[in-house]
Amino acid sequence: MTSKKIIERLQKQNWFVKCETEHEVALVLNACVDAKISWSHGASASFLPDQILQKTPIFIGRDACFNENGLFWDDLMYFDAETPNLEDITDWFFEELRK
């Protein structure tokens, strides 16, 4: 079960998590399911696009400018240059899971 603190942060906008492994992708998406956040196209976060596991690292994020409600992913680190409003919560997210 995902902590209330993580759920509250994920429900806010403008964040991304860098996932280095399939396991990390699963942890992020499971937390998103608990937070009731779906992909930008409306599918549940439990749906895993085939191509997402073929590339690492994967960046999973939520951007109010890009799509105010859903998740997106990319295998490129465009976040810093094109969307400076996104906060990298990677370290925080995985530390909170360990608590």
Secondary structure, 3 states (H helix, E strand, C coil): CCCHHHHHHHHCCCEEEEECCHHHHHHHHHHHHHCCCEECCCCECCCCCHHHHHCCCEEEEECCCCCCCCEEEECCCCHHHHCCCCEECHHHHHHHHHC
